[in-house]
Amino acid sequence: MKLQEKLDRHKKNFVKSAPADALAVMQSALKDLRASGILERTVKKGDTAPAFTLMNYDGHAVALQGLLNDGPVVLGFYRGRW
């Protein structure tokens, strides 16, 4: 099964089980985000990432270029501490 199919199935199951008021809040927030124009300013597939250095989960500085020297890189973005 392809990733998109898994994501679609997960979303369908979530929508069936989530409280209606929570879904309404999510839909409203999504509508607001789309209206803000944020999607036009996001990184798109194939875009080149700027050079950057960030702290990893252990608090050590990691530079993108150093990682790219070892091969392709997948970036994961965390909203914050969970």
N, CA, C and O atoms as CSV, one atom per row, in Angstrom:
chain,resi,resn,atom,element,x,y,z
A,1,MET,N,N,0.841,-1.183,0.000
A,1,MET,CA,C,0.000,0.000,0.000
A,1,MET,C,C,0.884,1.243,0.000
A,1,MET,O,O,1.858,1.319,0.750
A,2,LYS,N,N,0.547,2.201,-0.831
A,2,LYS,CA,C,1.318,3.433,-0.929
A,2,LYS,C,C,1.032,4.338,0.265
A,2,LYS,O,O,-0.016,4.238,0.903
A,3,LEU,N,N,1.983,5.220,0.553
A,3,LEU,CA,C,1.851,6.122,1.691
A,3,LEU,C,C,0.569,6.946,1.608
A,3,LEU,O,O,-0.138,7.078,2.607
A,4,GLN,N,N,0.258,7.499,0.443
A,4,GLN,CA,C,-0.946,8.323,0.320
A,4,GLN,C,C,-2.194,7.525,0.649
A,4,GLN,O,O,-3.122,8.046,1.269
A,5,GLU,N,N,-2.223,6.268,0.239
A,5,GLU,CA,C,-3.372,5.411,0.557
A,5,GLU,C,C,-3.476,5.202,2.070
A,5,GLU,O,O,-4.574,5.225,2.625
A,6,LYS,N,N,-2.346,5.001,2.729
A,6,LYS,CA,C,-2.346,4.840,4.187
A,6,LYS,C,C,-2.820,6.114,4.874
A,6,LYS,O,O,-3.610,6.062,5.818
A,7,LEU,N,N,-2.337,7.252,4.399
A,7,LEU,CA,C,-2.750,8.526,4.986
A,7,LEU,C,C,-4.247,8.760,4.792
A,7,LEU,O,O,-4.935,9.203,5.712
A,8,ASP,N,N,-4.746,8.463,3.603
A,8,ASP,CA,C,-6.172,8.630,3.329
A,8,ASP,C,C,-7.014,7.734,4.241
A,8,ASP,O,O,-8.040,8.167,4.765
A,9,ARG,N,N,-6.579,6.496,4.428
A,9,ARG,CA,C,-7.310,5.573,5.300
A,9,ARG,C,C,-7.291,6.071,6.749
A,9,ARG,O,O,-8.308,6.037,7.442
A,10,HIS,N,N,-6.128,6.530,7.190
A,10,HIS,CA,C,-6.004,7.045,8.559
A,10,HIS,C,C,-6.926,8.250,8.759
A,10,HIS,O,O,-7.610,8.350,9.777
A,11,LYS,N,N,-6.942,9.155,7.795
A,11,LYS,CA,C,-7.799,10.341,7.899
A,11,LYS,C,C,-9.271,9.939,7.963
A,11,LYS,O,O,-10.033,10.472,8.770
A,12,LYS,N,N,-9.657,9.013,7.120
A,12,LYS,CA,C,-11.052,8.559,7.100
A,12,LYS,C,C,-11.449,7.982,8.457
A,12,LYS,O,O,-12.521,8.289,8.977
A,13,ASN,N,N,-10.581,7.146,9.027
A,13,ASN,CA,C,-10.870,6.553,10.329
A,13,ASN,C,C,-10.897,7.611,11.431
A,13,ASN,O,O,-11.723,7.550,12.342
A,14,PHE,N,N,-9.993,8.573,11.340
A,14,PHE,CA,C,-9.964,9.640,12.338
A,14,PHE,C,C,-11.249,10.465,12.287
A,14,PHE,O,O,-11.844,10.760,13.323
A,15,VAL,N,N,-11.673,10.833,11.083
A,15,VAL,CA,C,-12.879,11.644,10.920
A,15,VAL,C,C,-14.099,10.910,11.477
A,15,VAL,O,O,-14.993,11.535,12.048
A,16,LYS,N,N,-14.139,9.587,11.312
A,16,LYS,CA,C,-15.272,8.811,11.827
A,16,LYS,C,C,-15.291,8.779,13.355
A,16,LYS,O,O,-16.363,8.703,13.955
A,17,SER,N,N,-14.112,8.838,13.993
A,17,SER,CA,C,-14.059,8.649,15.438
A,17,SER,C,C,-13.877,9.935,16.244
A,17,SER,O,O,-14.105,9.930,17.454
A,18,ALA,N,N,-13.478,11.022,15.614
A,18,ALA,CA,C,-13.211,12.269,16.340
A,18,ALA,C,C,-14.520,12.970,16.709
A,18,ALA,O,O,-15.510,12.879,15.984
A,19,PRO,N,N,-14.511,13.671,17.849
A,19,PRO,CA,C,-15.699,14.444,18.231
A,19,PRO,C,C,-16.004,15.530,17.194
A,19,PRO,O,O,-15.089,16.139,16.639
A,20,ALA,N,N,-17.282,15.766,16.941
A,20,ALA,CA,C,-17.697,16.742,15.928
A,20,ALA,C,C,-17.162,18.138,16.222
A,20,ALA,O,O,-16.767,18.855,15.303
A,21,ASP,N,N,-17.146,18.533,17.499
A,21,ASP,CA,C,-16.656,19.878,17.818
A,21,ASP,C,C,-15.162,20.013,17.531
A,21,ASP,O,O,-14.705,21.078,17.117
A,22,ALA,N,N,-14.403,18.949,17.746
A,22,ALA,CA,C,-12.967,18.981,17.446
A,22,ALA,C,C,-12.747,19.074,15.934
A,22,ALA,O,O,-11.875,19.812,15.476
A,23,LEU,N,N,-13.527,18.335,15.173
A,23,LEU,CA,C,-13.417,18.400,13.714
A,23,LEU,C,C,-13.775,19.791,13.198
A,23,LEU,O,O,-13.148,20.289,12.262
A,24,ALA,N,N,-14.773,20.413,13.801
A,24,ALA,CA,C,-15.165,21.767,13.390
A,24,ALA,C,C,-14.049,22.763,13.639
A,24,ALA,O,O,-13.799,23.637,12.809
A,25,VAL,N,N,-13.378,22.641,14.769
A,25,VAL,CA,C,-12.255,23.534,15.079
A,25,VAL,C,C,-11.125,23.314,14.075
A,25,VAL,O,O,-10.534,24.275,13.583
A,26,MET,N,N,-10.827,22.058,13.775
A,26,MET,CA,C,-9.767,21.751,12.808
A,26,MET,C,C,-10.098,22.290,11.423
A,26,MET,O,O,-9.239,22.867,10.756
A,27,GLN,N,N,-11.337,22.104,10.992
A,27,GLN,CA,C,-11.744,22.591,9.670
A,27,GLN,C,C,-11.664,24.115,9.597
A,27,GLN,O,O,-11.247,24.672,8.581
A,28,SER,N,N,-12.059,24.779,10.667
A,28,SER,CA,C,-11.989,26.238,10.709
A,28,SER,C,C,-10.539,26.713,10.649
A,28,SER,O,O,-10.219,27.658,9.928
A,29,ALA,N,N,-9.667,26.054,11.407
A,29,ALA,CA,C,-8.244,26.419,11.399
A,29,ALA,C,C,-7.633,26.172,10.027
A,29,ALA,O,O,-6.838,26.983,9.551
A,30,LEU,N,N,-7.989,25.074,9.392
A,30,LEU,CA,C,-7.483,24.767,8.055
A,30,LEU,C,C,-7.950,25.810,7.045
A,30,LEU,O,O,-7.173,26.245,6.194
A,31,LYS,N,N,-9.202,26.208,7.134
A,31,LYS,CA,C,-9.744,27.239,6.246
A,31,LYS,C,C,-8.975,28.547,6.437
A,31,LYS,O,O,-8.618,29.208,5.462
A,32,ASP,N,N,-8.722,28.918,7.692
A,32,ASP,CA,C,-7.984,30.148,7.986
A,32,ASP,C,C,-6.563,30.092,7.438
A,32,ASP,O,O,-6.071,31.072,6.878
A,33,LEU,N,N,-5.904,28.945,7.600
A,33,LEU,CA,C,-4.544,28.798,7.078
A,33,LEU,C,C,-4.515,28.939,5.566
A,33,LEU,O,O,-3.665,29.642,5.020
A,34,ARG,N,N,-5.431,28.278,4.896
A,34,ARG,CA,C,-5.478,28.378,3.428
A,34,ARG,C,C,-5.730,29.815,2.985
A,34,ARG,O,O,-5.116,30.288,2.029
A,35,ALA,N,N,-6.631,30.509,3.676
A,35,ALA,CA,C,-6.958,31.896,3.325
A,35,ALA,C,C,-5.791,32.844,3.590
A,35,ALA,O,O,-5.714,33.913,2.984
A,36,SER,N,N,-4.890,32.466,4.483
A,36,SER,CA,C,-3.765,33.340,4.836
A,36,SER,C,C,-2.715,33.426,3.727
A,36,SER,O,O,-1.884,34.335,3.727
A,37,GLY,N,N,-2.750,32.478,2.780
A,37,GLY,CA,C,-1.753,32.461,1.719
A,37,GLY,C,C,-0.494,31.700,2.094
A,37,GLY,O,O,0.488,31.724,1.351
A,38,ILE,N,N,-0.507,31.034,3.220
A,38,ILE,CA,C,0.686,30.327,3.697
A,38,ILE,C,C,1.129,29.228,2.733
A,38,ILE,O,O,2.322,28.942,2.629
A,39,LEU,N,N,0.185,28.615,2.032
A,39,LEU,CA,C,0.551,27.516,1.137
A,39,LEU,C,C,1.439,27.980,-0.012
A,39,LEU,O,O,2.252,27.209,-0.521
A,40,GLU,N,N,1.286,29.228,-0.418
A,40,GLU,CA,C,2.111,29.763,-1.497
A,40,GLU,C,C,3.545,30.030,-1.036
A,40,GLU,O,O,4.443,30.192,-1.863
A,41,ARG,N,N,3.761,30.076,0.280
A,41,ARG,CA,C,5.095,30.383,0.822
A,41,ARG,C,C,5.808,29.154,1.391
A,41,ARG,O,O,6.890,29.276,1.964
A,42,THR,N,N,5.213,27.985,1.237
A,42,THR,CA,C,5.831,26.784,1.798
A,42,THR,C,C,6.836,26.167,0.830
A,42,THR,O,O,6.828,26.452,-0.368
A,43,VAL,N,N,7.689,25.326,1.370
A,43,VAL,CA,C,8.647,24.586,0.554
A,43,VAL,C,C,7.886,23.546,-0.245
A,43,VAL,O,O,7.007,22.863,0.281
A,44,LYS,N,N,8.224,23.433,-1.503
A,44,LYS,CA,C,7.563,22.480,-2.388
A,44,LYS,C,C,8.513,21.332,-2.744
A,44,LYS,O,O,9.731,21.467,-2.622
A,45,LYS,N,N,7.961,20.229,-3.174
A,45,LYS,CA,C,8.745,19.085,-3.619
A,45,LYS,C,C,9.721,19.556,-4.695
A,45,LYS,O,O,9.324,20.220,-5.653
A,46,GLY,N,N,10.985,19.214,-4.533
A,46,GLY,CA,C,12.012,19.583,-5.502
A,46,GLY,C,C,12.717,20.884,-5.190
A,46,GLY,O,O,13.745,21.183,-5.798
A,47,ASP,N,N,12.187,21.679,-4.245
A,47,ASP,CA,C,12.862,22.916,-3.855
A,47,ASP,C,C,14.179,22.590,-3.162
A,47,ASP,O,O,14.313,21.545,-2.526
A,48,THR,N,N,15.138,23.480,-3.288
A,48,THR,CA,C,16.423,23.321,-2.622
A,48,THR,C,C,16.364,23.980,-1.251
A,48,THR,O,O,15.978,25.143,-1.128
A,49,ALA,N,N,16.738,23.248,-0.245
A,49,ALA,CA,C,16.743,23.800,1.110
A,49,ALA,C,C,17.933,24.737,1.277
A,49,ALA,O,O,19.014,24.470,0.752
A,50,PRO,N,N,17.739,25.828,2.001
A,50,PRO,CA,C,18.866,26.713,2.276
A,50,PRO,C,C,19.829,26.035,3.244
A,50,PRO,O,O,19.443,25.122,3.975
A,51,ALA,N,N,21.073,26.481,3.247
A,51,ALA,CA,C,22.044,25.946,4.206
A,51,ALA,C,C,21.603,26.350,5.611
A,51,ALA,O,O,21.247,27.505,5.845
A,52,PHE,N,N,21.627,25.409,6.534
A,52,PHE,CA,C,21.265,25.736,7.915
A,52,PHE,C,C,21.928,24.760,8.873
A,52,PHE,O,O,22.339,23.662,8.495
A,53,THR,N,N,22.017,25.189,10.109
A,53,THR,CA,C,22.498,24.352,11.206
A,53,THR,C,C,21.470,24.443,12.323
A,53,THR,O,O,21.080,25.538,12.730
A,54,LEU,N,N,21.033,23.291,12.815
A,54,LEU,CA,C,20.051,23.229,13.894
A,54,LEU,C,C,20.518,22.246,14.953
A,54,LEU,O,O,21.421,21.442,14.721
A,55,MET,N,N,19.904,22.320,16.091
A,55,MET,CA,C,20.209,21.370,17.165
A,55,MET,C,C,19.394,20.097,16.935
A,55,MET,O,O,18.213,20.154,16.592
A,56,ASN,N,N,20.040,18.958,17.127
A,56,ASN,CA,C,19.304,17.705,17.001
A,56,ASN,C,C,18.642,17.368,18.338
A,56,ASN,O,O,18.699,18.154,19.284
A,57,TYR,N,N,18.027,16.218,18.406
A,57,TYR,CA,C,17.310,15.816,19.617
A,57,TYR,C,C,18.213,15.669,20.834
A,57,TYR,O,O,17.728,15.689,21.965
A,58,ASP,N,N,19.537,15.519,20.618
A,58,ASP,CA,C,20.489,15.423,21.722
A,58,ASP,C,C,21.117,16.766,22.075
A,58,ASP,O,O,21.959,16.845,22.969
A,59,GLY,N,N,20.702,17.830,21.368
A,59,GLY,CA,C,21.248,19.148,21.646
A,59,GLY,C,C,22.554,19.439,20.935
A,59,GLY,O,O,23.231,20.409,21.275
A,60,HIS,N,N,22.930,18.626,19.954
A,60,HIS,CA,C,24.151,18.840,19.191
A,60,HIS,C,C,23.831,19.550,17.871
A,60,HIS,O,O,22.834,19.244,17.217
A,61,ALA,N,N,24.685,20.494,17.491
A,61,ALA,CA,C,24.496,21.222,16.240
A,61,ALA,C,C,24.731,20.284,15.055
A,61,ALA,O,O,25.718,19.549,15.019
A,62,VAL,N,N,23.826,20.319,14.102
A,62,VAL,CA,C,23.928,19.499,12.905
A,62,VAL,C,C,23.699,20.409,11.699
A,62,VAL,O,O,22.683,21.099,11.614
A,63,ALA,N,N,24.658,20.401,10.764
A,63,ALA,CA,C,24.550,21.216,9.555
A,63,ALA,C,C,23.993,20.366,8.417
A,63,ALA,O,O,24.395,19.216,8.234
A,64,LEU,N,N,23.077,20.933,7.666
A,64,LEU,CA,C,22.497,20.214,6.534
A,64,LEU,C,C,23.579,19.755,5.567
A,64,LEU,O,O,23.563,18.610,5.116
A,65,GLN,N,N,24.511,20.633,5.249
A,65,GLN,CA,C,25.534,20.274,4.262
A,65,GLN,C,C,26.348,19.061,4.710
A,65,GLN,O,O,26.703,18.218,3.886
A,66,GLY,N,N,26.643,18.967,5.989
A,66,GLY,CA,C,27.378,17.815,6.498
A,66,GLY,C,C,26.610,16.521,6.294
A,66,GLY,O,O,27.194,15.487,5.970
A,67,LEU,N,N,25.303,16.583,6.484
A,67,LEU,CA,C,24.475,15.399,6.271
A,67,LEU,C,C,24.380,15.046,4.791
A,67,LEU,O,O,24.397,13.871,4.424
A,68,LEU,N,N,24.280,16.075,3.938
A,68,LEU,CA,C,24.180,15.821,2.498
A,68,LEU,C,C,25.446,15.191,1.939
A,68,LEU,O,O,25.398,14.498,0.923
A,69,ASN,N,N,26.570,15.423,2.591
A,69,ASN,CA,C,27.822,14.804,2.154
A,69,ASN,C,C,27.756,13.285,2.268
A,69,ASN,O,O,28.485,12.576,1.574
A,70,ASP,N,N,26.877,12.782,3.147
A,70,ASP,CA,C,26.727,11.342,3.332
A,70,ASP,C,C,25.615,10.744,2.480
A,70,ASP,O,O,25.463,9.523,2.438
A,71,GLY,N,N,24.828,11.589,1.796
A,71,GLY,CA,C,23.743,11.089,0.959
A,71,GLY,C,C,22.485,11.907,1.135
A,71,GLY,O,O,22.516,12.969,1.756
A,72,PRO,N,N,21.366,11.423,0.589
A,72,PRO,CA,C,20.097,12.160,0.678
A,72,PRO,C,C,19.665,12.355,2.130
A,72,PRO,O,O,20.013,11.572,3.013
A,73,VAL,N,N,18.898,13.422,2.349
A,73,VAL,CA,C,18.428,13.772,3.693
A,73,VAL,C,C,16.910,13.901,3.675
A,73,VAL,O,O,16.334,14.478,2.754
A,74,VAL,N,N,16.284,13.364,4.690
A,74,VAL,CA,C,14.855,13.558,4.905
A,74,VAL,C,C,14.715,14.439,6.133
A,74,VAL,O,O,15.222,14.104,7.203
A,75,LEU,N,N,14.024,15.574,5.982
A,75,LEU,CA,C,13.824,16.495,7.087
A,75,LEU,C,C,12.475,16.229,7.736
A,75,LEU,O,O,11.467,16.062,7.049
A,76,GLY,N,N,12.463,16.192,9.041
A,76,GLY,CA,C,11.220,16.069,9.795
A,76,GLY,C,C,11.078,17.285,10.682
A,76,GLY,O,O,12.014,17.655,11.391
A,77,PHE,N,N,9.927,17.904,10.649
A,77,PHE,CA,C,9.687,19.108,11.428
A,77,PHE,C,C,8.783,18.787,12.605
A,77,PHE,O,O,7.721,18.186,12.442
A,78,TYR,N,N,9.210,19.189,13.780
A,78,TYR,CA,C,8.424,18.985,14.994
A,78,TYR,C,C,7.835,20.322,15.412
A,78,TYR,O,O,8.522,21.344,15.391
A,79,ARG,N,N,6.571,20.316,15.790
A,79,ARG,CA,C,5.901,21.534,16.245
A,79,ARG,C,C,6.442,21.989,17.581
A,79,ARG,O,O,6.430,23.184,17.877
A,80,GLY,N,N,6.895,21.101,18.358
A,80,GLY,CA,C,7.370,21.443,19.684
A,80,GLY,C,C,7.476,20.191,20.528
A,80,GLY,O,O,7.393,19.070,20.027
A,81,ARG,N,N,7.656,20.398,21.781
A,81,ARG,CA,C,7.748,19.252,22.690
A,81,ARG,C,C,6.377,18.686,22.950
A,81,ARG,O,O,5.431,19.420,23.235
A,82,TRP,N,N,6.276,17.392,22.854
A,82,TRP,CA,C,4.995,16.721,23.098
A,82,TRP,C,C,5.043,16.137,24.448
A,82,TRP,O,O,4.074,15.517,24.887
